Amino acid sequence: LDKKKNHTIEVVVDRLLIKKDGVKERLTESVRTALKLTGGAVLVSIVDGDEKLYSEKMACVNCGVNIPTLEPRSFSFNSTFGACSRCSGLGTIAEVDPAKLIPDANLAWEELTFLDEVDKMASTVLKTALSAIIKKAKGKKLKAKGESTSIADSTSFNDLPKEIIDGFFYGINGKIPMKWGEKFYDSEWKGVIRYLGERLHNAPSEKIRVAMTELISPVNCPDCDGRRLSPESLAVKINGLGIADYTGLTIEDAVKRFEKVTLNPREEKIAGLVLKEIRQRLKFLNQVGLGYLSLNRPSGTLSGGEGQRIRLATQIGSQLRGVLYVLDEPSIGLHPRDNQKLIRTLQNLRDLGNTVLVVEHDEETIMEADYVIDLGPLAGSHGGEVIAVGTPAEIKKNKNSITGKYITGKLKIDIPEHRRTPNGKNITVKGATANNLKNIEVKFPLGVLTVVTGVSGSGKSTLVDDILYRALMREIYGSLKSPAAHSSIEGMELVDKIIEIDQTPIGRTPRSNPATYTGLFTPLRELFAMLPESRERGYKAGRFSFNVKGGRCEGCEGDGLKRIEMNFLPDVYVTCDVCRGKRYNRETLGVKYKDFSIAELLDTTIEDALPVLENIPQIKQKLQTLLDVGLGYIKLGQSATTLSGGEAQRIKLAKELSKRQTGKTVYILDEPTTGLHFADVHKLLDVLQRLVDLGNTVIVIEHNLDVIKTADYVIDLGPEGGNQGGRVVATGTPEDIAREKKSHTGKALKSLLD
């Protein structure tokens, strides 16, 4: 035999005549012998008939496809055994984004510039290719999208025929004339995506490589269509659905689907326990109000409250007893309709024999508690005392408890006597189809306080954050972030500023503080530089900054703390032994204003600093604004890392209030009441109403009924979450929403407004 060639060697194991009796045992033995010799293959030859090859492996002998033995790892995209080979289980691949390459597709195709500033060669190739494809298309008499049958130089790129756009981006079959220097060559055009991908891989310089990288966006993997698994794994079906189909369902739909899965007695022995476990876990996730989430939702896109409730569902499933559970505001991002589900879940945990400790501001949760500990009376230096303890009824009776007063209604957020009426100017989002939005059109009236409501997962953040905010950022500031899928937005020219005010920290280092963030620190340093002692010594404003050399303590470089590295343990911070945490050197601290050194002023609360600095208009105005938003208790130089999310948010609002207003600003806030007590919500609403009174537009995404009832205009999405959401259920004043029977928000509002 030639050792360099593959040979088929056939061994005759048995010859037999099929009779009625006694053949089965012999045939079984012969097949077993053949399988043993070949490692799993047997050829059956029928006299005067066909030869048939059989395999005991998961293989097709006709087409040569072989599937490895299925194991749990075959269905995991984190394992090489199950992951799609093209995208390595990510579901996306990095590819040149046409929208980034051509940000304005309404320009005439002849005027388009691609990468002129960084890569002239690539730009020339792309222009030549587009021109050549259009010339070739003209010969075929392709029609443009408009009524014109010819493609003029002034035809916008958007209005070119689909065949030309697709050919330009993804390549064309056949050859097109490409100009290189002065010569024309017939060459096959692979398309922009492929050409720039190869150009990035072999970039001639770092500058070109960086420019190319900015054009890249993740797109669905063409092999697995974003499902992340290999074709073999995706082909396995249970009740007609593959694993990717099941994980693509919302938790609510998955509960129903798995209830319908039936097993025969043999299958019950194999998978009965597994199926029971799946059903239980899905039920727990649904119980904590997460029915609208799909099982394959990336964890990075979950809110803090959603992540917390997923961990809570995990704990319910563990059925542990004698455990202390500590939850910090589990009701974050939860619609009033779903609140009872969460409360029942917490009660179930308690009834198992556990202790459940919840930090919460939600009235319904407080009223369902067995025992309440109320801290206060106020915040910051005015807080830290136990005001009341006992049952909710006992808290209500306590005269010192602000919480009790809000629950009983002695203190309350009033419904406005007169609501502002829209002035006729709107920003209109048309054809919104991103995520679960059902091709909706939504008007956002300008000059009023608009609240966007709806159950969790109804599409509020997609509409406001992903479409409206990103589109305005791109229009006003030229942001590169693309808005989510929609057809158009009208009225953007009526806005000159867009600001999103969230609860992210105002700074991530101890050097950042309310004084630096609001711009107070600069006039404060200038004040100290104008004092007689400073002039005598030649001190400039920079002397009073703890961020630069000169006036700061060099022992800790103005931090006030020294870091001690502990090698294998976390670093330890201790107060600087040179300045004792004051951050400045002795000479700088010798300069005083009204007996306060710069360090002492920074260590003073805002309400105490106001009488000291009231004669300096620039400083007084900023301090007064911080006081108005209810932050009188925080210190001027308090480290940004020690501020809560609500405090950071109100500092940002104070900064905005202290600016000169144009009246054309849109403020967007996504659930601003997170972590806020009734009294804090009261202050926040006063600030938002002040912003609107100055002529601005405030758009708030919110579940809090106190915020919704004070709105001028409400946009309610739903009716449910996930696939059952994404529609406009009702719009108008809170009273209009309360009259809408299909609106879950309306039902909750009705009792409040009545």
N, C-alpha and C positions, 0 to 999 in steps of 0.2 A: 504493500500500500504506500502511496505517496504521502509522506509525513506532513507535507505542506498543504494538503487539501483536507477538507472535512469529508468524512465518509459515513454513510449510513450502513451499519452492519446489522443484518437481520438474523435472528436466531429463532428457528422453529421450535416452539415450546410444546405444542400439541396439535394434533389433527383429530377432529371429532365430528361425528354425524349427530345432528340434533334429533333425538327421539323423545318420546313422552316421558320415560322414566329414567332415573339414575344419571342424568346428565348434569344436574345442578351442582353436585358435589365436585365432580371432575372439572367442570368449567371454572368453578370458584378457585380450585387449587391451581389450575393452569394460569388463570389471570394473576393470582397472587405471586406465582413463580416469575411471570413475565415482568410484573411491577418491581419485584425485588432485583431482577437483573438490570433493569433500565433506570431504576431510581424514579419510577412513577409514570411510565408510558407503556401502552400496549397497542399493537396493531392487529386488527381483526380482518382477515381476508375471507370473503365469501366466494365460494366457487361460482364462476360465471356471474359474479356480482362485484360490488365496489369494495375497495379497501377502506377501512375506517380506523383512524388513529384516536385513541382516548388517553386522557391524562388525569391523574388523581390530584394534580396541583391545580391552583386557580389560574388556569391558562387556557387560551384558545389555540388549538392546534392548527387552525386554518389560517389565522392572521398573525400568529406569532406573538400575541400580547400576553404578558405574564404578570399577574398581580400577586404581590407578597401577602403572606398570611395576615389577616386583619387583627389588629390589637388595639387597645385603647389609644396608644400613641399615634395610630394611623389617623385619628380624628382630632389631633392637636396641631394647631398651626405653629406651636412653639417647638415642635419636634421635626427634624429633617425627614422623618418617615411619613408625616402627614402634610407638611407644608407644601404649598405650590412652589415649584422649582424656579419659576420666573421672578416672583416677588419675595421669596423666602418667608412666606407667611404673613407679610405685612398688609397685603390686599391692595397696596398702591406701589407704583414705580415713579421715580423722578423723571419728568419729561419737560421739554420746553413748553411753556404756557402761551398759546396764541394771544391771549388777552394782554399779557405783559409785553409781548413783542410788538403788538399794535394796540396801544392804549386808546387811541382815537380812530375807530374804524369808519367814522363819518367823513374822514378826509378823502380827497380824490386819490385814486390809486397811484397816479403819476407823481403826487406830492409826498408820498410816504417815504419816511426815512427810518432805517432800522437800527444800525449800530455804528452810524457815521463817526461819532465822537471817540469810540474806543477800538473799533475793528472795521477799518475801511474796506478790507478785502471781503469780509463776510457780507457787508452792506452791499457791495457791488454785485456779488453773486446772487443775493436775494432779489435785488432790483431787476437784474438781467433775467432771472428765472421767471419772475412775475410777468415781465414784459413779453418774454418768449411764449409763455403759456397763453397769454391773452391773444397774441398774434395767431397762434395755432388754433385757438378757439374761434377766432373771427372767421377763419376758413370754414369751420364747421357750422357757422351761423347760430351759435348758442344765444339764447335770449337773456337779457339782464332781468332783474326782478321788477324793474319799472316797466312802463309801457314801451319804451324805446327798444327797438330790435338790435340796435348797434351799441357797442361799448365805446364811449368817448373817453378822452383823457380826463374829463372832469367827473366821470362816474365814480362815486365813492366806493371804497373797498367793500363796504357792507352791502352795496347794491350789485356787486358782481355776481354772475351765476354761481350756484353751489358747486358745479363741476370745477370751476376755476379755483375757488377758495380751497376746496378739498385737494385738488391737484397740487396747489401751491404748498399746502401744509404737509400732505401725506404722500406726495409723489404721484406720477402718472405712468400709465402703461405706454410704451412706445417712446420714441426719442423726440427731443425738442432742440432747436438750435440755441446753443449757449455761446456767448461772445467772450473770448479770452484775448485780451489785448486787441489786436486788429483782426484776428481770425475768428471764423465761426466754426464751431464743431457741433456735430449731432451727438448729444450725450443723453443718457437716461437720468431724469431728475428724481432723486430719492425723496424729496420733500424737505421742508424747513426743519421739521422735528428731528429727522435723522441727520441732516447735514449739520445742524448746530450741536447735536449730541456728540457727533464725531469731532467737531471743532473744539468743543469743551474738553474732550478727552485728550486732544493733542494741541492744547492752547499754546501759541508761541510766546506768550508772556503772562505774568501774574495779573496784570491789569485786565487783559482780555478774559482770563479765567474767572476773575471776580465778577466782571460784567455779565458773563454767560451764566454764572451761578444764580444771579439775581432774576434770571428769566425762567428758572426752574420752578415747577409746582408739582405736588403729588397728584397723579391721576390714577384712576382705577386700573388694576392690572388686566391686560387684555386676555391673558390665559385663564385666570380664575374669575374674572369679572368682579373683583373685590371680595370674593368669598374665602380667600386665604388658603384653601386646601387643594390637594392634588386631585386630578380628575377621578382617580380610582376611589378616593375617599368620598368625593361628592356624589359618586354613582350609587352608593349604598342608600337604600330608601327604607323607611318604616312608615307604613300606612300612606305610601305615596309621596312622602316628603324626605329630603335629605337633611343632614345635620345643619347645613347652612340655612335651609328653609326654616328649620325650627328656631335657630338662634336669631333669625331675622324677625321673628314674631315679637310683639309686645308681650310683657309678662301676663297681662290680662287675657290675651288671645292664646298664649301658650298654656295657661291653666285649662282652658276649654279644650284645646287640641289634645293634651295629654290625658284628659278624662275620657276621650273617645278611643284611645289606644287600647285594643283588646288583645289578649294573649291566649293561645290554646294551652292545654295542660303542660305540654312539653316546654313551651316557651316561658310559661309561668315559673317553672323550676329554675330556668336560666336567668331570666330578667325581672322576675316579679318584685324582688326587693329593691332593685335599682329603680324601677318605675315608681314604686311607692315613695322612695327618697326624693325623686325629681318632683313628684306631685306635691309633696310636703313643702319642699324648699320654695317652689313657685308660689304656693299658698301664703307662706310667710312674707315673701316679697310683696305680694298683692295686699296683704293685711296692713303693711306699714305705709300704704299710699303710693306705691311705685309701679302700679299696673300699667302706666303709660310708657315706661322705659322699655326699649327693645333689649333682648338678652345680649346682643353683640355690641351694645353702645360702648365706645371707648371710655375708659375710666377718667381720662383727662378732661372730658367734656361734662362730667357730673358736677353739680354744685356741692358745696360743703354739706348742706342738709341732706341731699340725696345719698352721698357717700356714707354719712352717719346712719341713715335709715337702713342702708344695705348691711352695714355691720350689725345693726340691731336685729335684723331678720336672721342673720347668722347665729346670733346668741339665742334667739327663741328656739331655733332648730336644735341647739345643743342640749336643751332640757336640763341644764345644770340647776342645782339648788344651793342655797347658802352663799350666794355671790352678791357683792355690792356693785351695782351698775351705776356709773356716773355719766350723765348725758348733759351736754351743753347745748341748749336750745334745739331740741330735735324737730321743732315745728317750723324751722327756717324753710321758706319756699313752699310751704304747704297751704293749699286753699282751705278756707273754713269748712268746706264740704268733707274734706278728708281728715280733718282734725280728730274726729271721733274714732276713726280707724286706729290712729296712732295712740290715742289715750287707752283704747281697749287693749292694744298690744302691750303697753307698759303695765296695765293692770294684770294681764296674763302672766307677765314676768314676775310681778309681785306675788301672785297667787301660787306660783310654783314653790315659793318659800325663799324668795330673794328680797334684797333691799334695793329700791330704785331711787336714786338721788338725781333730781332734775333741776338744772338752772334754766329758768324760763320766765318770759314776760307775757305769754299768752294767757288771756283771762280764763278761757275755757279749761286749759290745763291746770291753772291755779285752783279753780273751783272744784276740780275732780280730785285734788290731792288729799291725802289722809292727814298730812301735817305740813305746815308752811313756816319757813324761817324768812322773815322780812328784814333786810339790812338797810341802813340809811343813817340819818334821815335824808341827806342829799348825797352828792357825789364827791369824789376826791377827798380833800382835807376836811370836808364837812360830812363825810360818811364814815363807814367803818364801825358802826354800832349796831347791835341787835335791837331793832325797834319793836318787833312783835313776833311771837311764836304761837303755834296752836293750829286749830282747824281753820278752814277758810272763813267760817262764821265768826270765829274769834278775831281773826285779822280784820274783818269788816267793822267790828265794834271798837277796835283800837283807834283812838283819836290821833295818835302820833304817826300812824302809818299812812303814807301817801298812796301806797298800793291799795290799801283798804278803802280810801276815799274815792279812788277811781272805780273800784269794783262796785261800791254802793251808789255811785253817781253823784256824790257831793262835789267831786271834781270831774269835769268831763270836757271832751273836745266838742265844741258846739258845731252844729250844722250851720253853714253861712246863711244869713238872712237873704242875701242877694247873690246869685251866681253870675259871673261875667258871661256875656253872650259873645260867641265868635264874631269877629269883625269882617268875615267873608274871605279873608286871606287864608289859604291852606297850603300844606305840603301834601301832595297826593301820591301814594305808592300804588302803582298799577301792575297787575299781573304777577303778584308775588306767589312763587311756587316752591321756594326753598324748603327743605325738610318736609314737614307735614302740611304746609300752607296750600290751600286748594284754589290757586289762581285768583286770589282775592284783591280787591281794590279798597284801600283805606285812606280816609282823609284825616290829617292831623291839623286842627285849627290853630292858627298862630295867635299869640297874645293871651292865652289862657292856660290854666293848669289842667293838663290832660292826664288821665290815669288809664293805663292799659291793664285789663284784668282778664281772668279766666283761670280754669283749674290748671294744676301743674301739668306741663307738657302740651298745652294747647297752642303753642307757637308764639308766645309773647316776645321772648328774647330773640327769636329768629327774625321777627318782623322789625323790632325796634333796634336791636344791637347789630344784627348781621346784615340787615338791608338798609334801613334808614340812616343809622349812625355812620356806617362805612361809606355809603353813597355821599353823604354830606361832607365827610372827611376828605373824600377823593375830590369832590367839586370845589371845596373851599381851600383846602391845604395841599391838594395834589398827592394825597396818600396813595401808596402802591397797593394797599390791601383792597382786594376786589369785594364788592358787596355780593351777598348771596343772590340766588336766581330771582329775577323780576324783569318785567318788560320795560318799565320807565318810571321816572319820578318827576312830577311837575311841581313848580313853586320853589325850587331850590335857590333861585335868584333873590328871594325875599329874605334870605338869611345871610349874615356876614360872619357869624361865629358859631361853632358847635363845641360844647363842652360836656364830657361825661364825668359825672361826680360819683365815684364808687367808694368802697370802704378799704381800698388798698392803703398801706402805710404811706405817710407823707415823706418818709425817708427810711432807709434800711440800716443806717449807722447811728450811733449815739451823738454824732456831731450835728445831725439834723434835728430841729426843734421848731415849735410854733413860731418863735421869733424870726428864724431864718426863712421859714416857708412863706409866711405872710408878708415878708419884706420889712418887718419891724426893726430888725437888727441893724440895718444900714443907717436909718436916722438916729437910732440909739447910739451907735458908735460915733456918728458925726456930732451928736450932742456932747458926748464925753470929750471929743477932740477939741471942742470950742471952750471948754472950761479953763479958767486962769492957770491952774496947775499944769494942764496939758500944754498950754502955750508957752509957759515958762520953760518946760522941759523939752519942748519941740516935738511932742507926741502928735502924730497924725491919726486919722480914723483907723488905719490898719493896725495900730498899736492895740486896739481893743477887740481884735478878732482872735479867737482861739484856734483858727485854722492856719495862721501864718506865723513865721518866726518874728520875734520882736517883743510882743507883750505877753505871749502865752508862756505857760510853764514848760520848760524843755524836758523836765523829768518825765512827764507823761505826754508831751507834744500836744497839750491842750485837750486831752481826753478826760482828764480828771481821774482816770483809772489806769492801772498798769496791768498788763496781761502776763500771767505766769504760765509758761508752757509746761504741761504735765506729761508730755510724751504720749503714753498709752491711754491716759485719762483725758477728759475734756479740759480745755484751758480754764484757768481760774482768774477772775478779775478782782483786784484789791484796790482800795482807795490810794491814790498817789501820796507817798510819804513826804513829798516836797511841798506841794500846794494844798494838801489835805482836801482834794476834790474840787478846789475852786477854779482850776484850769488856767489861771493867770499867775504871772510872777508878782513878787512883793511890790515892785515899783508901780506896776499897772494898777494894782489894788489900792495904792495910795491916793489915786485920783477919785474924788467922791462928788456925787451930785445929791444934794439934800441928805447928806450923811449915808448915802448908798454907794457902794463901789459897784462896778459893772457886774461882778460875780453875784453880789447880793441882790441886785435888781433882777438878774436872770433867775434867781432862786425864789423870786416873789410871785405869788399868784396874780392872775390878771386883774381880779377885782381890787387887790391891795396896791397894784402898780398904777392903776388909773388915777387915783388922787395925787400920786407923786409926779406923774408925767402929764397931767392935764393941761399944762401951759404950752405944750408943744403940739400944735394942731395935727401935724402929719402922724404923730404917734397916737394921739388921743383918739382919732377917728378909727384906726385899726383896732385899738384896745376895746373901744366901745362896741365895735361890730362883734368881736369875739365874746364880749359880755352878753350881747343881745342873743347870740345863738346858744347861750347857756353853758359857756365854757369858762366862766369866771373863776372856777376852782383849780384849773390847771396852771402850772408854772410857765413863765415865759421861756425858760431854757430847758423845759422838760424834754428828755430824750424821746425822739419819735418812736423808738422801739417799745416804749412803755405805754403808748396811747392805744386805746381800743379802736375797733373799726368805726364805731359810731362817732367817736371823738375826732378821728382823722377826717371823716366825712364832713363834719361840721366846721372843721378848720378850713377845708377846701371851700365850703359855702361862704364862710366869713371872708375869705380872700376874694371871692367873686363879688360879694356885696360891696366890698371896699373899693372896687374898681369903678371907673367912669363907665356908665352904661350907654350902649348905642340903641338899645331897644330892639335889636335884630338878632339877639342871641338865643340859641336853643340849648337848654340844659336837659340832659338825659340821666335819669337815676334808675338803677335796677335794684329793686327791693331795698330802699334806703332805711327801712325800719328794722332791719336785721340787728338784733342785739340791743334794741332800744326799749326802755321802760315807757309806760303811758305818758309820764311827764316829759320824757325826752322826745317822744313823737309829737307832743303838743308844741315844743320849741321848734322842732324841725319843720312842722307845717307853717308856723309863723314865718320862718325864714323863706320857705318856698313861696308863700303868698307875697312876701316883700319883693322877691325877684320878679314875680309876675306883675305886681303893681308898677314896677319900673319899665314895663312894656315888653318884657322877655317872654319866651315860651318855655314852659316846663313840662316835660313828658316823663311820667313815672310808671314803672312796672311794679305792681303791688298787689298783695293779698290782704293787707291790713284794712279792715273795714272803716276804721277811723280816717284813714287817708282817702279811701274811695268816696266816703260820704261828703268830704269837703271839696271834691273836684268840681271843676266847671263843666268838664266834658269827659265821658267815659267811653272807651272802646272795649267791648267784651268779646273775647275770642272763645272758641270751643266748638260744640258744646262739651266734649270730653277731651281727654288727652290723647297723645299719640296719633294713630291713624284716624281716630274718631274726632279729632280736633282740626284746627287749621282753618276754621270758617269764622266769619263775623256774625256773632249771635245777636248783638244789639249795640247801638251807639246812641249817645245823647247824654242828658243830665243823669245823675244817680237815680232820680225819681223815674225817669224813662226806663232805666235798666231794671228797677224794682218791679215794673209792670210787665216785663217780658217773662212769660211762664217757662220758656226753654232755658233761661239763664240761671245757672247755679249761683252766680254772684248776686243776681237779682233776688233770689230766694233769701240769701243771707242778709242782703241789704234791707229787704222789706220790713223785717221785724225791727231793725235799727231805726229806720226812717219813721215807722209808725209810732 
